[in-house]
Every structure is written in C-alpha cells, then in structure tokens.
Amino acid sequence: MLDATEGYTTADGRKIGGVVMEMKNITLRFGGVTAIQDISFDIREGEIRAIIGPNGAGKSSMLNVISGFYVPQEGEVWFRGARRPQMRPYQVAQQGIARTFQNIALFEGMSVLDNVMTGRLTEMKASIWTQALWKGPAEREEVANREIAEKVIDFLEIQHIRKTPVSRLPYGLKKRVELARALASEPKLLLLDEPMAGMNVEEKEDMSRFILDVNDEFGTTIALIEHDMGVVMDLSDRVVVMDYGKKIGDGSPDEVRNNQAVIDAYLGVAHD
Amino acid sequence: MAETTAGAEGLRSLPALLHHNATRFANSPAYREKEFGIWQSWTWAETEAEIEALALGLMKLGLAEGDFVAIIGRNRPYLYWAMVAVQMAGAVPVPLYQDAVAEEMAYVLGHCGARFVIAGDQEQVDKVIEVQDQLHQFEHMVYLDPRGLRKYDHSRLHPYSDVQAQGRAARDELMPEMTRRRDALDYDDTCIMLYTSGTTGRPKGVVLSNRNIIESARSSAEFDHLGRGEEVLAYLPMAWVGDFIFSVGQGYWAGFCINCPESPDTMLTDLREIGPSYFFAPPRIFETLLTTVMIRMEDAGRLKKRMFDYFMAHARKVGPAILDGKPVSGWDRFKYRIGSLLVYGPLKNTMGFSKIRVGYTAGEAIGPEIFDFYRSLGINLKQLYGQTEATVFITVQPDGEVRADTVGVPAPGVELRIDESGEVFYRSPGAFVEYYKNPESTADTKDPEGWVATGDAGFIEEDTGHLRIIDRAKDVGKMADGAMFAPKYVENKLKFYPNILEAVVFGAGRDRCCAFINIDLSAVGSWAERNNIAYASYQELAGHPKVLDMIQGHVEEVNRSIAEDPMLSACQVHRFLVLHKELDADDGELTRTRKVRRKIIGEKFADLVEALYDGSDSVYTETEVTYEDGRKGKIRATLEIRDAATVSLQRRPMAAE
C-alpha cells in the first residue's frame, strides 16, 4: 500500500505526500534501562501520525527523539531527505518543528498573547539595540509577528482570554494556549504530547476539531501521542503502536485495531 | 450629536436610507468589528459599495424580486450588509436564530420557501445541509467564514467574497436592473420577515413593511434624541426585532455607527472598549453583569468591600432622585459625588457604561432591585414594552418618569386600549402587516381596524398614564380560592438573587404556590468555593443541603416581600425544589429568547409538580436531555423538597405544615 516516495490517499480523500521524517533503527537507553529498542517508522507530508501504547511504552521518549531533545544511542533520524545531526532545541525549532508538552509548559505569569508571541521568537531578527530603539525595523517586525499571533488566536477561538494571565486559566484552555504557541511558529511538523490528557469529553471534542482544522487549513504534518484510543482512531491516518520500548504495530487505525499483538498489549494476554 | 438625517423624509426603504447616508456621511464610520484584536471600520461610502457588490452578486446567482433569503449567524457587519443587500435586490431577508437546531431551521426555511441562505460559518452551513433534502425551494448557500468548508461540495455553496467579486465583475450588466429594483421599493413593501420564537406552538413569520420599520425607527430616534454620534454594540440575536430596529433601523435613520463584538465570549470586553452611548439589553444581561460584579465584590479586599457597600447604600438612597433631577440635599449630593469618584465611576467603567446616555431594557420584566441598582449608579436605564408585531415599540418611559414597576407611556403614534379581561391592545404605525401564510392567526391577533392584541394583561395607572404589565394574559390565573395568581411576578422577584438563575412558579387552580428553582452555576459555584463545599457536577451542587438552605432563605425573603402587596400575597411560595438540570432552550423548556415555557415544563416534570403538592420530602426522577450535538441522554436524580415559611395576611409569621 505504501510507496516510499509517492505517498497515498486517505479514506476522506486527502493526498498524503512523501516522507518528511524517518526514524531508522532508533535505540535509546537511560543507563541500564532501554526506553526505545530498535524502532523504525516514517512520518509523511500532511498526515496525522499517532504513536500509542500503554503506560511506560516509551512514547514520550520517542517524541523527544523526534524533537531532538534526546539523542538516541543507536539509529538515525532523517529529516527532509538528510540525516539530521545532533541539534539544540532552538535549531530544531528553526527547522519548522514545534511541539506541546504532556505537562503544560507555559509561562504562567504571562498573558495568553505574550505566550503565543513567544512562538514567534525564532522569527524575530531585530537585535537588542534595534529593539531598544523600537521605532523602525523592531516595530515593523513586532507588528508582523503580532498579526500572525492574532490569526492563531482567532483560529483557536481564544480571543476572550487574550489578555488573561495563563495561571488563571483552566486546564483545558491552557492546553489550547500551548497549541496556539506551537502554531504561532508556523511549523511544518507539529508534535503533540498527549494533547487530550485530563480533558473532559467536550474539551476532547474541541481539541480534536482544532487538530483536524490545523491539518486541513495549513497542511501541517502532525505527530501525536495519545492515550484515548477512541480519539486516536478517529483522528489519525496511520498509527505506530509501542509496548515496552518496542514497535508492535504500524498501519492504518483499522489495521492496528485488528492486530493481535496490539490487542494483547492493551487487554493483556493469558499467561500459562 | 444633535445632527440627524432629519431631511430623510421621503426615503422609503433601507437601501434608500443607505444611499442617503453614503452621500451625506460618506466618511463617517458606519460599522466596526473587532478582528485579529483590532477594531476594523467601514465608512458609510464603503458600506454602500460592499452592499452593492453583494446585491449584484446575489442577482448574478439568480436572486429574484420577492424571494426570501435566510440569514443565519452571529452579529457581523457582513451579515447586516447581507440584509440590506437582499432588500436592494428586491428580495426579503429572514434572519434566523443562530442557536436554532436543524429541525427548527428546517421548519422556518420550508415555511418561507427560502431559495437562498446566507450563513455565518461551518456550524450554520452544516445545519442547512443536514435538512436540505426537506427543502424543495432551497438553491444556493453563501457562507462567510471559510474555515473547515474547503472540502465541501461547492456546487450550491459560495464564499461571500466570491459572490461579491462576481457582483463587482457584473456591475455594468446588472446595475440598471438593480437600480430599478431598488427604486421600486415602496413604503408598504415588505422590509423584513422575523419569526417569533413563540411561547407556544410553531414560530410565526411576522411580516414588517418599510413603513413599520422606518416610522418606528424615526419616532423612537426622535424620542431619545439619537444622533449620528451614538455608539451602539450589536450583540443581540440578529433574528430578534429589537436588534433589527436598534442596529439597523435607527442606525440607518440617525446614521450612527454599529459595533460588532469579536466573538460572543468577548462581548463584555468589547462593551468596555466601545463604551456605547446607547445600549439595549434584555434583563438577563443586566442580571448577568450585576451577578459578575457581586461575585467579584465577594472576593474583594475588606476595605474595598466596605467602601462598595457604604456608597452603594447611599446611591440606592439618592441616586435615582439625582438622575431624575429631583431635589436632593447638598450634603447627599456631595457624598454622591465622592461615591462617583471612588465607586460608581470605576464600576461603570468596568461594565462599559461610562458613556451611556440612554439604556433600555425590555423583553421581560426586570427585577426592581436590578433596575434600581443601575439607576442609582447614574445610568439612565429605562424600560420599554414592545413586541415583534409592534416593531418593538408599544410604550416607553420618558426621561424623568422612570419607575421600575411600569413600562411607560404609549410611544409616539401608538394608541392603547385595555379590554374587559385586562388584555392590552394597541394600534400604531409599527403594527405588523400579517403573519406570513397564516391568515387565521393574523385575524386572531389583529382586527380589521388595526388593533393588535398583545397577549399581556395590564392596566393604565390613573394618575400618571403609565402602563403596568402584570403578566402574560393567559398566565395570569386564579388560585383555588379565587385569589390572583401572577407567576412571573414571583419568578422575577426570585431571579433577582444572583444565586437563582431561573424560577418556575406553579399555582393556577391550586390552593397554594410552589416553585422549581434553577441555581446559577457561576454564582453558587463561587460561593461553594469560598465555603469549601466540594462538588463534581451541576446536579450535585444543586442538591447540596447548604445550597438548599441558602435558596430557602431567598424564597422566604421573597415571601415576606410579596406579602406586602395585598393583591398578590396569595402567591407566596409554600414549597420548592431545586432542579437537577439547567432549563435549556434545546430541551424546549425555554424559548430562544430565554423565556420560561411554564406549561411545557409543568408537563415534562409532572412527577415533580405532583411531589410538590402531595407533601413528600423527596422525589426520584429521570429526565431526558439533549446535548449540543443533538444526541439525547437521561439524567436521574433524587430531589429534596423544602417547605418555606410564609407570611399570613395578618403579618404573622406562620410555618407551612
């Protein structure tokens, strides 16, 4: 079904392009603990790719490898047809990769708008001196970046909390603000670490809609980790299943659902 | 500010008024909308160009004279333009409530046979697509916000901007025809059709002519000296006649600027930024604002709270008198001025009422305490009484004659009559033409001489000439012993308490009154937080014994206040329960304008009503609810029923059995 370069067409008629990112035989260890063991998969242009698995399966570690935060002991990360060297997080961001965190990592004391604006930092070129002068390039740059931030705020429907300090927001909205900050950098690849953890049904539905809309409107490639199987199966085009650091399944939601190894991992297996 | 389009006599349609304003006030702002955090504005000249482009585009799509065009969405300049563009093309706009569910929309669209629908966003487009198979005349839909609609089948779906672009391209070809249609609009042609939400039965399409709209806008603008300098926030449902008159009729007549909020959730922030000079809101909005203020004051520091309480008490004493220009002692005036500096001014600023010159409330009776609160701050809040069929205005309160318990004197050009049963009738230039395709209802409501029945019971005060409305004529009943039963009167008193969102009183034909109560989640929730009361859901909070104690206190206070009016003292609430769910328009319990449908509630919760009267202490019930996406579910609860102390006519406290 898959062709290395050609891509494929989803059930709802979206065209998925070629490989954007490829993980080749990744192994990650923390001392004696092997978090990820020899895992390979790819992420294609324009798709929503999910990584699922039971607790402790190594999903977040995998996402940290993709985002360049962890460096695997073995294996290679290929991004846009080239092997990616070891990078600092800001260099990863400059490449067009943005992420959200499982435990929200916003600047609590700052307003929603300011938090979203931090997503534009990699685009701000004015030096500290021109910033201090303000008039001229620094101001133009700020206005241009603010416009992008405002479009994201409009898109995610958080206008009413624009000036509210993040610390005063409920959990579900904080998650949305984090997504807004990630989107503000206009990423090519968006990494979402459990975007729906701890949300109620309505908040989950809202978040799902936003994720789909982001993918639809901006063509952003999305890789997400999620616990809620229902959400994952509805949202994603392809799913990687991990268990104890190993890949036990990879394919469309339907394929994964009927995969015996996956069923065993989730429902348990009778040992005799 | 005094300059109005007084020379606009002879302008007999909204497109004609638009053209007049675009000529006279070409560069003054006509519309503003906050988008991407900035107020964007359009002048009258730009507005006319936008509207013309849309009208031509719609004609290009095949819009014919006399067609009906449904318009659904939140308040946005583009949708207000759509209404006038439709008129310019000789068709009739039919604005619909944006929160209507698909079946309700199907009925209205089918009833008027709309060929075109102009929708605000994906949500509205989806609803129309869901029911389009039932609509034989439906042809094209124009949408405003393209988000999420990219993959939809575009054979009958057109983006708003594309329609305008096509209109601009076809300008040379279609302009003569459009000019002909616009100039052909006569004073007695239909201006707009509005569906009344209807407390009972199917919605009815109220046909209003250009005469109705323009005459009402003109006389009311003159009554309150509205000029082109007014600032108005358009946030009420576009399908409601009030919004059409205030945001379109009067705006076009006087030439003032209409401001649209950024999103429904930002309304209070936008209100504060705009600082309207002329403001209209149903009592619910004033209640919500007051509740917000009260909640925040509960959390304020001790000094601020004491200052607030002290000066508010003073304001209640002398504020309304100062506003009405009545004599007040110098010391009291001085103290009021200090209060303005420390409390009233900042408070008005927070609520966005700093610049308000005239404020109106209507739609339902407002609690006197709420009304006086705003008046005492120096906000010229007045009441008016009206309905869709009258193009809003039946009676209004003139400056200086404002009271909480009346709805004012007949508006300019309105004649009033009270019939033997106490029902109020009126005749006016604003009286509607007919109910669309419903001659029986038209005949029932409007007699050949032009008198229209309001369905409300009231009387005219002998000495002042003010009208007082008691209740809906069919709701005012008798109790078993023949005493007058006016449920709304009691409900309004209960609803003044920030903790009570909604109340439904029963008692017609019974020996005593009982009530259902809905708590206000934001107010009671904040109270629970302060008192360390844990709760997981609305239902749990509503059933908490301490909440019941608090509500019981409110009910008993209301009973004491009702007992002071000998005519209505029989309406004291003997027993009550706190409902386990919020009353909701989606479940048919409220109308879209959030009026209580007492009869439907009585039938739906018949088991609870029964329990109120049979003396039991608690009752188990199951209720079907509709979720936002249309799915249905059930909630189960065991509700506690409380007895409330009542005051007997001899003013002797008496515990209920």
Interface residues (C-beta under 8 A of the other chain):
Chain A: D12 G13 L113 R146 E147 E150 K151 I153 D154 F155 E157 Q159 H160 R162 E202 D213 D216 E217
Chain B: E35 F36 G37 I38 R147 G148 R150 K151 E262 S263 D265 T266 T269 E628
